[in-house]
């Protein structure tokens, strides 16, 4: 393992997970805007890898997959879909354990989620797709591209690291647990997770299994076009992982978003992000 990855782990250990209010704010930002204002074209639930996976389809054109963050759902993309659907056939997916998809019944892993997306591509008979992934969704795309780069034509990764291990954050399981969440936040989660309290608890019980490890040589082998988006004040990942990704992904562009944190594409940044990401997904450059 290269030294830059060791340094990355050291930096991650510095993050103070005792700041519960801040972590709740981060995750509430993830689920903000989850009330769809537009009618969707189609919804479907299919069985993949032994789970029921829910997704919605909007628009026409080349396929574009939207993958949400941890403890979130496809509804996060409600304010992004109207723009994307003007240019692409958008698949907004509830990832394993989230939203209207089956709740977790065994240990979570990024590898399982990546396999779900691969099987969904096969089910839909899509040879290759464009994709946007936020945090956990971006990690899923990165893992999928490391195993099957030919299936992802281009992708936008927001708040993603090639190496991350929930077990390195020793206070995470204690502070960012279901029992410590404010009632108002639990209410928000229940509005988007149809399995209710049981489904949500299972997600938070898996915090320590939230990890990924993709080495430099593997990154170099990924020829997929990638736009890396990272807030310059990312409190969870920092900016070093984004720089590492850009260094080793041969067909990547890096966009450091000023004055913003881990969720770098919300608020006033949404409009710029939609413009840049749409242009990149259409043309391979922003």
C-alpha positions as CSV (number, residue, x, y, z in Angstrom):
1,X,0.0,0.0,0.0
2,X,1.3,3.4,-0.9
3,X,2.2,6.0,1.7
4,X,-0.4,8.4,0.4
5,X,-3.1,5.9,1.4
6,X,-1.5,5.5,4.9
7,X,-1.6,9.3,5.2
8,X,-5.2,9.2,4.1
9,X,-6.1,6.8,7.0
10,X,-4.3,9.1,9.4
11,X,-6.3,12.1,8.3
12,X,-9.5,10.2,8.6
13,X,-8.7,9.2,12.1
14,X,-8.5,12.9,13.0
15,X,-12.2,13.4,12.2
16,X,-14.1,13.8,15.5
17,X,-17.2,11.7,15.4
18,X,-18.3,12.9,18.8
19,X,-19.8,15.9,17.2
20,X,-23.3,14.3,16.8
21,X,-25.0,17.5,15.8
22,X,-22.7,17.9,12.8
23,X,-23.2,14.3,11.7
24,X,-26.9,14.6,11.9
25,X,-26.7,17.8,9.8
26,X,-24.7,16.0,7.2
27,X,-27.2,13.2,6.9
28,X,-30.2,15.5,7.0
29,X,-28.6,17.3,4.1
30,X,-28.4,14.0,2.3
31,X,-32.2,13.5,2.6
32,X,-33.2,17.1,2.1
33,X,-35.3,17.7,-1.0
34,X,-36.6,14.2,-1.1
35,X,-40.2,15.1,-1.8
36,X,-40.7,14.6,-5.6
37,X,-42.4,17.5,-7.2
38,X,-42.7,15.9,-10.7
39,X,-44.6,12.8,-11.7
40,X,-42.4,9.9,-12.6
41,X,-42.7,7.9,-15.8
42,X,-42.3,4.4,-14.3
43,X,-41.6,2.6,-11.1
44,X,-40.5,-1.0,-10.8
45,X,-39.4,-3.4,-8.1
46,X,-37.3,-6.4,-9.3
47,X,-35.5,-9.2,-7.5
48,X,-31.7,-9.0,-7.8
49,X,-29.2,-11.0,-5.8
50,X,-32.0,-12.2,-3.5
51,X,-33.3,-8.7,-2.7
52,X,-36.1,-6.5,-4.0
53,X,-34.7,-3.4,-5.7
54,X,-36.8,-0.4,-6.3
55,X,-36.1,2.1,-9.1
56,X,-37.8,4.9,-11.1
57,X,-37.4,5.8,-14.7
58,X,-37.6,9.3,-16.1
59,X,-37.0,10.7,-19.6
60,X,-35.6,9.2,-22.8
61,X,-32.1,8.9,-24.2
62,X,-28.9,7.3,-23.1
63,X,-29.2,5.5,-19.7
64,X,-28.1,7.5,-16.7
65,X,-28.0,5.8,-13.2
66,X,-28.3,8.0,-10.1
67,X,-27.0,6.5,-6.9
68,X,-27.7,8.1,-3.6
69,X,-25.8,8.4,-0.3
70,X,-25.8,6.3,2.9
71,X,-29.2,6.3,4.8
72,X,-30.7,8.2,1.9
73,X,-33.0,7.1,-1.0
74,X,-33.5,7.8,-4.7
75,X,-35.7,10.7,-3.7
76,X,-32.6,12.8,-3.0
77,X,-32.4,13.4,-6.7
78,X,-35.9,15.0,-7.0
79,X,-34.5,18.4,-7.8
80,X,-31.9,17.0,-10.2
81,X,-34.1,14.6,-12.2
82,X,-36.0,17.3,-14.2
83,X,-32.7,18.5,-15.7
84,X,-31.1,15.2,-16.3
85,X,-34.4,13.7,-17.8
86,X,-34.2,16.3,-20.6
87,X,-31.0,14.7,-21.8
88,X,-31.0,11.1,-20.6
89,X,-33.2,8.1,-19.6
90,X,-32.7,8.4,-15.9
91,X,-32.8,5.5,-13.5
92,X,-33.1,6.7,-9.9
93,X,-32.4,3.6,-7.7
94,X,-33.0,2.8,-4.1
95,X,-29.8,0.9,-3.2
96,X,-29.6,-2.2,-1.1
97,X,-31.2,-1.6,2.3
98,X,-32.5,1.8,1.5
99,X,-35.8,3.4,0.6
100,X,-38.3,1.0,-1.0
101,X,-35.7,-1.7,-1.6
102,X,-35.4,-4.7,0.8
103,X,-33.9,-3.9,4.2
104,X,-30.6,-5.5,5.0
105,X,-30.7,-9.1,6.3
106,X,-27.0,-9.7,6.4
107,X,-23.7,-7.7,6.7
108,X,-23.5,-4.8,4.3
109,X,-20.7,-4.4,1.8
110,X,-19.9,-2.1,-1.1
111,X,-19.1,-5.2,-3.1
112,X,-22.6,-6.5,-2.7
113,X,-24.1,-3.1,-3.8
114,X,-21.8,-3.0,-6.8
115,X,-23.0,-6.5,-7.8
116,X,-26.6,-5.3,-7.5
117,X,-25.9,-2.5,-10.0
118,X,-24.2,-4.9,-12.3
119,X,-27.1,-7.3,-12.2
120,X,-29.5,-4.4,-12.8
121,X,-27.6,-3.4,-15.9
122,X,-27.9,-7.0,-17.1
123,X,-31.6,-7.1,-16.3
124,X,-32.3,-3.9,-18.2
125,X,-30.1,-5.2,-21.1
126,X,-27.9,-2.1,-20.8
127,X,-24.4,-2.8,-22.1
128,X,-22.9,0.3,-20.5
129,X,-24.4,3.3,-18.7
130,X,-23.5,6.8,-17.5
131,X,-23.8,7.3,-13.8
132,X,-23.7,9.8,-10.9
133,X,-22.9,8.6,-7.4
134,X,-23.0,10.6,-4.2
135,X,-20.8,9.4,-1.3
136,X,-21.9,5.7,-0.7
137,X,-23.4,5.7,-4.2
138,X,-20.1,7.0,-5.6
139,X,-18.1,4.3,-3.7
140,X,-20.4,1.8,-5.3
141,X,-19.7,3.1,-8.8
142,X,-16.0,3.2,-8.2
143,X,-16.0,-0.4,-7.0
144,X,-18.1,-1.5,-10.0
145,X,-15.8,0.4,-12.4
146,X,-12.8,-1.3,-10.8
147,X,-14.3,-4.8,-11.5
148,X,-16.2,-4.1,-14.8
149,X,-14.9,-0.8,-16.3
150,X,-16.5,-1.7,-19.6
151,X,-20.0,-1.3,-18.1
152,X,-19.6,2.3,-17.0
153,X,-19.2,4.8,-19.9
154,X,-18.6,7.8,-17.7
155,X,-19.4,8.7,-14.1
156,X,-19.5,11.6,-11.7
157,X,-18.3,10.8,-8.2
158,X,-19.1,13.2,-5.3
159,X,-17.4,12.9,-2.0
160,X,-15.6,9.6,-2.7
161,X,-12.3,8.0,-1.5
162,X,-10.5,5.0,-2.9
163,X,-9.8,3.9,0.7
164,X,-12.2,4.3,3.6
165,X,-12.9,2.1,6.6
166,X,-15.7,2.7,9.2
167,X,-13.7,0.7,11.7
168,X,-11.0,3.3,11.6
169,X,-13.5,5.8,13.1
170,X,-13.7,4.2,16.6
171,X,-16.4,6.5,17.9
172,X,-18.7,6.2,14.9
173,X,-20.7,3.2,16.2
174,X,-21.3,4.9,19.5
175,X,-22.2,8.4,18.4
176,X,-23.8,7.9,15.0
177,X,-26.1,5.2,16.1
178,X,-29.9,4.9,15.8
179,X,-30.3,5.2,19.6
180,X,-28.5,8.6,19.6
181,X,-30.5,10.2,16.7
182,X,-32.9,13.0,17.4
183,X,-36.6,12.1,17.1
184,X,-37.1,14.7,14.3
185,X,-34.3,13.0,12.3
186,X,-35.8,9.6,12.8
187,X,-39.1,10.9,11.5
188,X,-37.4,12.2,8.4
189,X,-35.8,8.8,7.8
190,X,-39.1,7.0,8.2
191,X,-40.7,9.1,5.4
192,X,-38.2,7.7,2.9
193,X,-37.6,4.2,4.3
194,X,-40.7,2.1,3.9
195,X,-39.5,-0.7,6.2
196,X,-39.7,1.8,9.1
197,X,-37.7,1.5,12.3
198,X,-36.4,-2.0,11.6
199,X,-35.0,-1.0,8.2
200,X,-33.4,2.2,9.5
201,X,-31.8,0.4,12.5
202,X,-30.3,-2.2,10.3
203,X,-28.6,0.5,8.3
204,X,-27.1,2.2,11.3
205,X,-26.0,-1.2,12.7
206,X,-23.8,-1.5,9.7
207,X,-21.8,1.7,10.1
208,X,-18.6,-0.2,10.8
209,X,-18.9,-2.3,7.7
210,X,-18.9,0.9,5.5
211,X,-15.5,0.5,3.8
212,X,-13.7,0.3,0.5
213,X,-10.1,-0.3,-0.6
214,X,-9.0,0.1,-4.2
215,X,-5.3,0.3,-4.8
216,X,-3.4,2.7,-7.1
217,X,-2.7,0.1,-9.7
218,X,-6.3,-0.8,-10.0
219,X,-7.3,2.9,-10.3
220,X,-4.8,3.2,-13.1
221,X,-6.5,0.4,-15.0
222,X,-9.9,2.1,-14.9
223,X,-10.3,3.9,-18.3
224,X,-13.8,5.2,-17.6
225,X,-14.2,9.0,-17.9
226,X,-14.6,10.3,-14.4
227,X,-15.6,13.7,-13.0
228,X,-14.5,13.9,-9.4
229,X,-16.4,16.4,-7.3
230,X,-15.3,17.3,-3.8
231,X,-16.0,20.1,-1.3
232,X,-12.9,22.0,-0.2
233,X,-14.2,21.7,3.4
234,X,-15.2,18.0,3.2
235,X,-15.4,17.1,6.9
236,X,-15.6,13.4,6.4
237,X,-13.2,12.6,3.5
238,X,-11.1,15.8,3.3
239,X,-9.8,16.6,-0.1
240,X,-6.7,14.4,-0.3
241,X,-8.7,11.3,-1.4
242,X,-10.1,13.3,-4.4
243,X,-6.6,14.4,-5.3
244,X,-5.5,10.8,-5.1
245,X,-8.3,9.6,-7.3
246,X,-7.5,12.3,-9.9
247,X,-3.8,11.4,-9.8
248,X,-4.4,7.7,-10.6
249,X,-7.6,7.6,-12.7
250,X,-6.2,8.3,-16.2
251,X,-9.3,9.8,-17.7
252,X,-10.4,12.0,-14.8
253,X,-11.2,15.6,-14.1
254,X,-11.2,17.2,-10.7
255,X,-13.6,19.9,-9.5
256,X,-13.0,21.2,-6.0
257,X,-16.1,23.1,-5.0
258,X,-15.2,26.1,-2.9
259,X,-16.7,26.9,0.5
260,X,-18.6,23.6,0.8
261,X,-18.5,20.3,2.7
262,X,-19.0,16.7,2.0
263,X,-22.3,17.1,0.2
264,X,-21.0,19.6,-2.3
265,X,-23.8,19.7,-4.8
266,X,-26.8,21.0,-2.8
267,X,-28.2,24.5,-2.3
268,X,-26.8,27.2,-4.7
269,X,-24.2,24.7,-5.9
270,X,-26.9,22.5,-7.5
271,X,-27.4,24.6,-10.5
272,X,-23.6,24.8,-11.3
273,X,-23.3,21.1,-10.6
274,X,-26.2,20.2,-13.0
275,X,-24.6,22.3,-15.8
276,X,-21.1,20.9,-15.3
277,X,-22.2,17.3,-14.8
278,X,-24.6,17.2,-17.7
279,X,-22.0,18.7,-20.0
280,X,-19.4,16.1,-18.8
281,X,-21.8,13.2,-19.2
282,X,-22.7,14.3,-22.7
283,X,-19.3,15.3,-24.0
284,X,-16.7,13.8,-21.6
285,X,-15.6,17.2,-20.4
286,X,-17.1,19.9,-18.3
